[in-house]
Amino acid sequence: MTKADVVNEIAKNTGIDKATVLATVESFMEVIKGSLAKKENVYLRGFGSFVVKERAQKTARNISKNTTIIIPAHSIPSFKPAKTFVSNVK
């Protein structure tokens, strides 16, 4: 399902025009991205959590050049679904 499919489904279920639904969905995603960029987790009860995970510094190998490189510590976004969400998918 694409973002356009989501917008169409919400518009059909609520009767709100697609332009308004699209603006709302876009704004929702921007708020999530902005919060994660500030290292703030987002918790949506019954759906799941968008969290920032910290990755430690590690040593890796570039096998084509046969060299060792250092990958610095960094943060990555992650999603953890709620238990009720997981049970509905099974």
C-alpha positions as CSV (number, residue, x, y, z in Angstrom):
1,M,0.0,0.0,0.0
2,T,1.4,3.4,-1.0
3,K,0.9,6.8,0.6
4,A,-1.6,7.6,-2.2
5,D,-3.6,4.4,-1.3
6,V,-3.6,5.4,2.4
7,V,-4.9,8.9,1.5
8,N,-7.6,7.5,-0.8
9,E,-8.7,5.1,1.9
10,I,-8.9,7.7,4.6
11,A,-10.7,10.1,2.3
12,K,-13.2,7.4,1.4
13,N,-13.8,6.4,5.0
14,T,-14.1,9.9,6.4
15,G,-15.6,11.9,3.6
16,I,-12.8,14.5,3.8
17,D,-11.4,15.7,0.5
18,K,-8.1,14.1,-0.6
19,A,-6.1,17.3,-0.6
20,T,-6.9,17.9,3.1
21,V,-6.1,14.2,4.0
22,L,-2.8,14.4,2.0
23,A,-1.8,17.6,3.9
24,T,-2.7,15.9,7.2
25,V,-0.7,12.7,6.4
26,E,2.3,14.8,5.2
27,S,2.2,16.9,8.4
28,F,2.0,13.8,10.5
29,M,5.1,12.3,8.9
30,E,7.0,15.6,9.2
31,V,6.2,15.8,12.9
32,I,7.4,12.2,13.4
33,K,10.7,12.9,11.4
34,G,11.2,16.2,13.3
35,S,10.8,14.5,16.7
36,L,13.2,11.7,15.8
37,A,15.7,14.2,14.5
38,K,15.6,15.8,17.9
39,K,16.1,12.4,19.4
40,E,12.6,12.4,20.9
41,N,10.7,9.1,20.8
42,V,7.1,9.1,19.5
43,Y,4.6,6.7,21.2
44,L,1.2,5.9,19.6
45,R,-0.8,3.8,21.9
46,G,-2.3,0.7,20.2
47,F,-0.1,1.2,17.1
48,G,3.5,1.3,18.1
49,S,6.6,3.4,18.9
50,F,9.0,5.3,16.7
51,V,12.3,5.3,18.6
52,V,15.8,6.4,18.1
53,K,18.4,3.7,18.6
54,E,22.1,4.4,19.2
55,R,24.6,2.4,17.3
56,A,28.1,2.1,18.8
57,Q,31.3,2.7,16.9
58,K,32.6,-0.4,15.2
59,T,35.3,-1.6,12.9
60,A,34.5,-2.9,9.5
61,R,36.4,-4.2,6.5
62,N,36.4,-2.9,2.9
63,I,37.0,-6.2,1.2
64,S,37.6,-4.8,-2.2
65,K,40.6,-2.7,-1.0
66,N,41.5,-5.0,1.9
67,T,41.4,-2.2,4.4
68,T,39.9,-1.6,7.8
69,I,37.5,1.3,8.3
70,I,36.0,2.8,11.4
71,I,32.2,3.3,11.4
72,P,31.5,6.1,13.9
73,A,28.7,5.9,16.5
74,H,25.4,7.1,15.1
75,S,21.6,7.1,15.7
76,I,19.0,5.3,13.5
77,P,15.2,5.5,13.5
78,S,13.3,2.4,14.4
79,F,9.7,1.3,14.7
80,K,8.4,-1.1,17.3
81,P,4.8,-2.2,16.9
82,A,2.4,-2.5,19.8
83,K,1.4,-5.9,21.1
84,T,-2.2,-5.4,20.0
85,F,-1.0,-4.4,16.5
86,V,1.2,-7.5,16.3
87,S,-1.7,-9.8,17.4
88,N,-4.0,-8.3,14.7
89,V,-1.4,-9.0,11.9
90,K,-0.9,-12.7,12.8
